[in-house]
């Protein structure tokens, strides 16, 4: 399954993040691929990721605490 890097909405971004991390947890992609995809999603969609120094509300609601902990380890914001 292909991941679109340019996301239209925060909900689309959250769905892509969930997809990447879930595929990693299910051993469908390796750790380096997961890190690469999350970093690319972050770089291209920064304004949908972070508002006022925190993850956006939509991202927090849609991704959940465990996935955001993974993202914390992967990106520097």
C-alpha positions in Angstrom: 0.0 0.0 0.0 1.3 3.4 -1.0 1.4 6.3 1.5 0.6 9.7 0.1 3.1 12.2 1.6 1.1 15.4 0.9 -2.0 15.3 3.1 -5.1 17.4 2.5 -6.4 17.5 6.1 -5.3 16.6 9.6 -7.6 13.6 9.6 -6.0 12.3 6.4 -2.6 12.9 8.0 -3.6 11.0 11.2 -4.9 8.1 9.0 -1.6 7.9 7.2 0.4 8.0 10.4 -1.8 5.2 11.9 -1.3 3.2 8.8 2.5 3.5 8.9 2.8 2.7 12.6 0.3 -0.2 12.5 2.1 -1.7 9.5 5.4 -1.5 11.5 3.7 -3.1 14.6 2.4 -5.9 12.4 5.9 -6.4 10.9 4.8 -5.5 7.4 7.5 -2.8 7.2 10.8 -2.6 9.0 11.8 0.1 11.5 14.0 2.1 9.1 11.1 2.4 6.6 8.6 3.4 9.3 11.0 6.1 10.6 11.6 7.4 7.0 7.9 7.6 6.3 7.0 9.4 9.6 9.9 11.9 9.1 8.7 12.6 5.5 5.1 13.0 6.6 6.3 15.4 9.3 8.6 17.4 7.0 5.9 17.9 4.4 2.9 18.5 6.7 4.4 20.3 9.7 1.5 22.8 9.9 -1.0 19.9 10.3 1.3 18.1 12.9 2.1 20.8 15.4 0.1 23.9 16.6 1.5 26.1 19.4 4.2 23.6 20.3 1.9 20.6 20.7 0.4 17.9 18.4 -2.9 19.2 16.9 -6.0 18.1 18.7 -7.1 16.0 15.7 -3.8 14.1 15.7 -4.0 13.5 19.4 -7.6 12.2 19.1 -7.0 10.1 16.0 -3.6 8.6 16.7 -3.7 8.0 20.4 -1.0 8.1 23.1 1.0 5.0 22.0 1.4 6.1 18.4 2.3 9.7 19.5 5.0 8.1 21.7 6.5 6.4 18.7 6.3 9.7 16.7 8.1 11.5 19.7 11.0 9.0 19.2 11.2 9.6 15.5 10.9 13.3 15.0 12.4 16.4 16.5 9.8 19.2 16.8 
